[in-house]
């Protein structure tokens, strides 16, 4: 049956190899079950329900990707998108978490339509590479600010807006320890470095009496507080257009980039870089986002950590299915998630931010028409505390600088349209 569904032998793999690959991928990304519920809880969502929704959304995404698309690609609620959900849409713009879930649901439906009608390829090709790089770096800077804030390393100041917190306190010190510990483990190619760091800091906090022991195993918490709670009416309001677009846009490029990276690593792409069953893979991602919103979590997306499983031989969808089974098993470890303090996950968030900021090396800084929009997105995303605003200002600045430098012919029709829509949005909502 496994051979019939996954064509394991045809891909030059074995069941044992695929299982090991799945376990490897899971270990590298399981940190999300601790980070995501804690972040969504800050938006007012029930922590236990968000924990179960995170596990279920990840499992559903992995099963669809594995069985339907037959790719060794794992999915879970995405980092960056969950930060935008909590700190941008709910805490920044003042929307309810139900409205934010509605926006995630709508973006998932739109993503599915784009995938089915192959509009996605046109959109991706029409958006200039420099803006794609800018968005990745902007989200990285945004995540860095959130990590530093959650750890107490950066605190508010009425005179200067922000200042250095008391880094001699336990929380900031443990967050700093977590970050450097992750860096050291990753340098030594320890795939589970992020997870080990979270557990280490939690154990230290537990030994110091900073957190309360709540056990390890238990029945999964109730999903009722978040299940089917999305507010679709609020999500369809004109004022939510930029929010829906931000969820859609970031997921669109995040998924595409991850698919390309994983397929190349696994040797699944042909000589021209074309990927088989691409439509199915994109449909799996968007369907998981729709299901995740219904369950009660932010956008579900493909994880670049899937490369870890591919690097040890994973080539088929069985790898993804194994990851999905592991996420289902994690639902019985809810007490562990309750014990993990914010500063234990801050190091992981900061490390992900560093990885995303690496996109800066691909920017042509000698070309001001590239450097300026990248700088605008990089600075304005964290300073406005909004991915949506960062993206909007990046598009507007890109179009403006190209026109002023007599290079308007480089601006695609889609970028013109989006820039105008963003200008209108600011004019109507400011």
C-alpha positions as CSV (number, residue, x, y, z in Angstrom):
1,X,0.0,0.0,0.0
2,X,2.8,2.4,0.9
3,X,4.5,1.7,-2.4
4,X,1.3,2.3,-4.3
5,X,0.6,5.6,-2.6
6,X,4.1,7.0,-2.3
7,X,6.2,5.2,-5.1
8,X,9.0,4.8,-2.5
9,X,11.1,2.4,-4.6
10,X,10.7,4.5,-7.8
11,X,12.1,7.5,-5.9
12,X,15.1,5.4,-4.8
13,X,14.1,5.4,-1.1
14,X,13.0,2.9,1.6
15,X,10.2,3.0,4.2
16,X,12.9,3.1,7.0
17,X,14.6,6.1,5.4
18,X,11.3,7.9,5.0
19,X,10.4,7.3,8.6
20,X,13.8,8.6,9.8
21,X,13.5,11.6,7.6
22,X,10.0,12.4,9.0
23,X,11.2,12.1,12.6
24,X,14.2,14.4,11.7
25,X,12.0,17.0,10.2
26,X,9.6,16.9,13.1
27,X,12.3,17.4,15.7
28,X,13.5,20.5,13.9
29,X,10.1,22.2,13.7
30,X,8.2,20.9,16.8
31,X,9.2,24.1,18.6
32,X,6.2,25.7,16.8
33,X,3.8,23.9,19.2
34,X,5.3,25.9,22.1
35,X,5.8,29.2,20.3
36,X,2.6,29.5,18.3
37,X,0.0,29.0,21.2
38,X,1.9,31.4,23.4
39,X,1.9,34.0,20.7
40,X,-1.8,33.5,19.9
41,X,-2.7,33.6,23.6
42,X,-1.4,37.2,23.6
43,X,-4.1,38.0,21.0
44,X,-6.7,36.8,23.6
45,X,-7.1,33.3,22.3
46,X,-7.4,30.3,24.6
47,X,-3.9,28.8,25.0
48,X,-5.1,25.2,25.2
49,X,-7.3,25.5,22.2
50,X,-4.6,27.2,20.2
51,X,-2.2,24.4,21.1
52,X,-4.6,21.7,19.8
53,X,-5.4,23.8,16.7
54,X,-1.6,24.2,16.0
55,X,-1.1,20.4,16.2
56,X,-4.2,19.6,14.2
57,X,-3.5,22.2,11.5
58,X,0.1,20.9,11.1
59,X,-1.1,17.3,10.9
60,X,-3.8,18.0,8.3
61,X,-1.3,20.0,6.2
62,X,1.3,17.2,6.4
63,X,-1.2,14.5,5.5
64,X,-2.5,16.4,2.5
65,X,1.0,17.3,1.3
66,X,2.2,13.7,1.8
67,X,-0.7,11.8,0.4
68,X,-2.1,14.2,-2.2
69,X,1.0,15.8,-3.5
70,X,3.6,13.1,-2.5
71,X,6.2,15.7,-1.4
72,X,8.5,15.3,1.7
73,X,7.3,18.7,2.8
74,X,6.0,19.4,6.3
75,X,3.6,22.2,7.2
76,X,2.6,24.0,10.3
77,X,1.4,27.5,11.4
78,X,4.1,29.8,10.1
79,X,6.5,32.0,12.0
80,X,6.2,35.6,11.0
81,X,2.6,35.1,10.0
82,X,1.6,34.3,13.6
83,X,3.4,37.4,14.7
84,X,1.6,39.5,12.2
85,X,-1.7,37.9,13.4
86,X,-1.1,38.8,17.0
87,X,1.0,41.9,17.1
88,X,0.0,43.5,13.8
89,X,-3.7,42.7,13.2
90,X,-5.1,42.2,16.7
91,X,-2.8,44.3,19.0
92,X,-1.7,46.8,16.4
93,X,-4.8,47.5,14.3
94,X,-7.3,46.7,17.0
95,X,-9.2,43.9,15.3
96,X,-10.6,40.9,17.2
97,X,-8.8,37.6,16.9
98,X,-12.0,36.3,15.4
99,X,-11.7,38.8,12.6
100,X,-8.1,38.0,12.2
101,X,-9.0,34.3,11.8
102,X,-11.6,35.3,9.2
103,X,-8.8,37.1,7.3
104,X,-6.7,34.0,7.4
105,X,-9.6,31.9,6.1
106,X,-10.3,34.3,3.2
107,X,-6.6,34.4,2.3
108,X,-6.5,30.6,2.3
109,X,-9.5,30.5,0.0
110,X,-8.0,33.1,-2.4
111,X,-4.7,31.2,-2.3
112,X,-6.5,28.0,-3.3
113,X,-8.2,29.8,-6.2
114,X,-4.9,31.2,-7.3
115,X,-3.4,27.7,-7.2
116,X,-6.2,26.0,-9.0
117,X,-6.3,28.6,-11.9
118,X,-2.5,28.9,-12.0
119,X,-2.6,32.6,-11.4
120,X,0.0,32.2,-8.7
121,X,2.8,31.8,-11.4
122,X,1.8,35.0,-13.0
123,X,1.7,36.9,-9.7
124,X,5.1,35.6,-8.6
125,X,6.7,36.4,-11.9
126,X,5.2,39.9,-12.0
127,X,6.5,40.9,-8.5
128,X,10.1,42.0,-8.8
129,X,12.7,39.9,-6.9
130,X,13.9,42.9,-4.9
131,X,10.5,43.3,-3.3
132,X,10.4,39.6,-2.4
133,X,13.7,39.9,-0.7
134,X,12.6,43.1,1.0
135,X,9.5,41.4,2.5
136,X,11.5,38.5,3.9
137,X,14.0,40.8,5.6
138,X,11.2,43.1,6.9
139,X,9.5,40.1,8.5
140,X,12.9,39.1,9.9
141,X,13.3,42.5,11.5
142,X,9.8,42.4,12.9
143,X,10.4,39.0,14.5
144,X,13.6,40.2,16.0
145,X,11.8,43.1,17.7
146,X,9.1,40.8,19.0
147,X,11.7,38.4,20.4
148,X,13.6,41.2,22.1
149,X,10.3,42.6,23.5
150,X,9.1,39.2,24.8
151,X,12.4,38.6,26.5
152,X,12.4,42.0,28.2
153,X,15.7,42.9,26.5
154,X,14.0,45.8,24.8
155,X,11.3,47.8,26.8
156,X,9.2,50.8,26.1
157,X,10.3,54.4,27.1
158,X,8.0,57.4,26.9
159,X,10.9,59.7,25.8
160,X,12.8,57.5,23.4
161,X,10.0,54.9,22.5
162,X,12.4,52.0,23.3
163,X,15.3,51.3,25.5
164,X,17.5,48.5,26.8
165,X,15.7,46.5,29.6
166,X,17.3,45.1,32.7
167,X,19.4,42.4,31.2
168,X,20.6,41.2,34.6
169,X,17.2,39.8,35.3
170,X,16.6,36.1,34.9
171,X,14.2,36.4,31.9
172,X,16.5,38.4,29.6
173,X,19.5,36.4,30.6
174,X,17.9,33.1,29.8
175,X,16.6,34.5,26.5
176,X,20.2,35.5,25.6
177,X,21.4,32.1,26.7
178,X,18.8,30.4,24.5
179,X,19.8,32.4,21.4
180,X,23.5,31.7,21.7
181,X,22.9,28.1,22.6
182,X,20.8,27.6,19.4
183,X,23.5,29.3,17.4
184,X,26.2,27.0,18.8
185,X,24.1,23.8,18.2
186,X,23.2,24.8,14.6
187,X,26.9,25.5,13.9
188,X,27.5,21.9,14.9
189,X,24.6,20.8,12.7
190,X,22.5,19.6,15.5
191,X,19.1,19.5,13.8
192,X,17.0,19.8,17.0
193,X,19.0,22.8,18.3
194,X,15.9,25.0,18.6
195,X,13.9,22.4,20.5
196,X,16.8,21.5,22.8
197,X,17.3,25.2,23.6
198,X,13.6,25.7,24.5
199,X,13.7,22.6,26.8
200,X,17.0,23.6,28.4
201,X,15.8,27.2,29.3
202,X,12.5,25.8,30.6
203,X,14.3,23.3,32.8
204,X,16.6,26.1,34.2
205,X,13.5,28.3,34.8
206,X,11.8,25.3,36.6
207,X,14.8,24.7,38.8
208,X,15.0,28.4,39.8
209,X,11.3,28.4,40.6
210,X,10.4,30.8,37.9
211,X,7.8,28.5,36.3
212,X,5.4,26.0,37.9
213,X,5.6,22.2,37.1
214,X,2.3,21.1,35.5
215,X,3.2,17.6,34.4
216,X,4.1,16.1,31.0
217,X,1.1,14.0,29.7
218,X,-2.6,14.8,29.7
219,X,-5.6,14.6,27.5
220,X,-5.7,17.3,24.8
221,X,-7.4,20.6,25.9
222,X,-10.8,21.5,24.4
223,X,-10.8,23.0,20.9
224,X,-14.2,24.6,21.5
225,X,-13.0,28.1,22.4
226,X,-11.5,28.6,18.9
227,X,-13.3,26.1,16.7
228,X,-15.2,27.8,13.8
229,X,-14.9,31.2,15.6
230,X,-13.6,33.1,12.6
231,X,-15.6,36.3,11.8
232,X,-16.0,36.3,8.1
233,X,-18.2,39.4,8.0
234,X,-15.4,41.5,9.5
235,X,-12.8,39.9,7.3
236,X,-14.7,40.9,4.2
237,X,-14.7,44.6,5.1
238,X,-12.8,47.0,2.9
239,X,-10.5,48.0,5.8
240,X,-9.3,44.4,6.0
241,X,-8.1,44.3,2.4
242,X,-4.5,45.0,3.3
243,X,-4.6,42.4,6.1
244,X,-6.0,39.7,3.8
245,X,-3.5,40.6,1.1
246,X,-0.6,40.5,3.6
247,X,-1.5,37.0,4.8
248,X,-1.9,35.9,1.1
249,X,1.2,37.6,-0.2
250,X,3.6,36.4,2.5
251,X,2.2,32.8,2.4
252,X,2.4,32.8,-1.4
253,X,6.1,33.6,-1.6
254,X,7.0,31.7,1.5
255,X,5.4,28.5,0.2
256,X,6.9,28.9,-3.3
257,X,10.4,29.5,-2.0
258,X,10.2,26.5,0.4
259,X,8.9,24.3,-2.4
260,X,11.7,25.2,-4.7
261,X,14.4,24.7,-2.0
262,X,13.1,21.4,-0.8
263,X,12.4,19.9,-4.3
264,X,15.9,20.9,-5.4
265,X,17.5,19.4,-2.3
266,X,15.5,16.2,-2.8
267,X,16.2,16.0,-6.5
268,X,12.5,16.1,-7.4
269,X,12.7,19.0,-9.9
270,X,13.7,18.3,-13.6
271,X,16.7,19.8,-15.4
272,X,14.8,23.0,-16.1
273,X,13.7,23.4,-12.5
274,X,10.1,22.4,-13.1
275,X,8.4,20.6,-10.3
276,X,5.9,17.7,-10.8
277,X,2.6,17.9,-9.0
278,X,3.2,21.6,-8.2
279,X,-0.5,22.4,-8.4
280,X,-1.3,19.7,-5.8
281,X,1.5,20.9,-3.5
282,X,0.1,24.5,-3.6
283,X,-3.4,23.3,-3.1
284,X,-2.3,21.3,0.0
285,X,-0.8,24.4,1.5
286,X,-3.9,26.6,0.9
287,X,-6.3,23.8,2.1
288,X,-4.3,23.5,5.3
289,X,-4.6,27.3,5.9
290,X,-8.4,27.1,5.5
291,X,-8.6,24.2,7.9
292,X,-6.2,25.9,10.3
293,X,-8.4,29.0,10.4
294,X,-11.5,26.9,11.1
295,X,-9.7,25.2,13.9
296,X,-8.3,28.4,15.4
297,X,-4.8,29.1,14.3
298,X,-2.9,31.6,12.1
299,X,-1.8,30.8,8.5
300,X,-0.4,27.2,7.9
301,X,2.5,27.1,5.6
302,X,5.4,25.0,4.3
303,X,8.4,24.8,6.5
304,X,12.0,25.2,5.3
305,X,13.0,22.8,8.1
306,X,11.8,20.1,5.8
307,X,15.2,20.3,4.3
308,X,16.5,18.5,7.4
309,X,14.5,15.4,6.6
310,X,15.4,15.6,2.9
311,X,19.1,15.8,3.8
312,X,18.9,12.3,5.5
313,X,17.1,10.7,2.5
314,X,13.5,11.7,2.5
315,X,12.1,11.8,-1.0
316,X,8.4,11.0,-0.8
317,X,5.2,12.1,0.9
318,X,5.6,9.4,3.6
319,X,8.1,11.7,5.2
320,X,5.4,14.3,5.6
321,X,2.9,11.8,6.8
322,X,5.3,10.7,9.6
323,X,5.6,14.3,10.6
324,X,1.8,14.6,10.7
325,X,1.5,11.6,13.0
326,X,4.0,13.1,15.3
327,X,2.0,16.3,15.6
328,X,-1.1,14.3,16.4
329,X,0.9,12.6,19.2
330,X,2.0,16.0,20.5
331,X,-1.6,16.9,21.5
332,X,-1.1,14.7,24.6
333,X,1.9,16.8,25.8
334,X,-0.1,20.0,26.5
335,X,1.3,20.5,30.0
336,X,4.7,20.9,28.5
337,X,3.5,23.8,26.4
338,X,1.9,25.5,29.4
339,X,5.3,25.5,31.2
340,X,7.4,27.0,28.5
341,X,7.9,30.7,29.4
342,X,8.0,33.5,26.8
343,X,11.8,34.1,27.2
344,X,12.4,30.4,26.4
345,X,10.9,30.8,22.9
346,X,12.4,34.3,22.4
347,X,15.8,32.8,21.5
348,X,14.1,30.6,18.8
349,X,12.2,33.6,17.4
350,X,15.4,35.7,17.3
351,X,17.2,32.9,15.5
352,X,14.5,32.6,12.8
353,X,14.8,36.4,12.4
354,X,18.5,36.1,11.7
355,X,17.9,33.4,9.1
356,X,15.3,35.7,7.3
357,X,17.6,38.7,7.5
358,X,20.2,36.7,5.4
359,X,18.2,37.7,2.3
360,X,19.9,41.1,2.6
361,X,23.0,39.6,1.0
362,X,21.2,39.2,-2.3
363,X,20.2,42.9,-2.6
364,X,22.1,45.0,-5.1
365,X,23.0,47.9,-2.7
366,X,24.8,49.8,-5.5
367,X,21.4,50.3,-7.3
368,X,19.5,52.9,-5.3
369,X,16.2,51.9,-7.0
370,X,16.7,48.5,-5.3
371,X,18.3,49.7,-2.0
372,X,15.7,52.3,-1.2
373,X,12.5,50.1,-1.2
374,X,14.4,47.3,0.6
375,X,15.4,49.8,3.3
376,X,11.9,51.1,3.5
377,X,10.4,47.7,4.1
378,X,13.2,46.7,6.5
379,X,12.8,49.8,8.6
380,X,9.0,50.4,8.4
381,X,7.9,46.9,9.1
382,X,9.2,46.7,12.7
383,X,8.8,50.5,13.4
384,X,5.1,50.5,12.4
385,X,4.8,47.1,14.0
386,X,2.9,45.9,10.9
387,X,3.9,43.6,8.1
388,X,1.0,45.0,6.1
389,X,2.2,48.6,6.4
390,X,5.8,47.5,5.6
391,X,4.7,45.7,2.4
392,X,2.5,48.6,1.3
393,X,5.2,51.3,1.8
394,X,7.7,49.0,0.0
395,X,5.5,48.8,-3.1
396,X,4.8,52.5,-3.1
397,X,8.5,53.5,-2.7
398,X,9.5,51.0,-5.3
399,X,7.2,52.4,-7.9
400,X,8.0,56.0,-6.9
401,X,11.8,55.6,-7.1
402,X,11.6,53.8,-10.4
403,X,9.5,56.6,-12.0
404,X,11.7,59.4,-10.6
405,X,14.8,57.7,-11.9
406,X,13.3,57.4,-15.4
407,X,13.0,53.6,-15.1
408,X,9.2,53.3,-15.1
409,X,9.3,50.6,-17.7
410,X,10.7,48.3,-15.1
411,X,7.5,48.5,-13.0
412,X,5.1,45.7,-13.9
413,X,1.3,46.2,-14.3
414,X,0.6,44.3,-11.2
415,X,3.0,46.4,-9.1
416,X,1.3,49.6,-10.5
417,X,-2.1,48.3,-9.5
418,X,-1.0,47.2,-6.0
419,X,0.8,50.5,-5.4
420,X,-2.3,52.5,-6.4
421,X,-4.5,50.3,-4.2
422,X,-2.1,50.8,-1.2
423,X,-2.1,54.6,-1.7
424,X,-5.9,54.6,-1.8
425,X,-6.0,52.4,1.3
426,X,-3.8,54.9,3.2
427,X,-5.8,57.8,2.0
428,X,-9.1,56.3,3.2
429,X,-7.9,54.8,6.5
430,X,-5.4,57.3,7.9
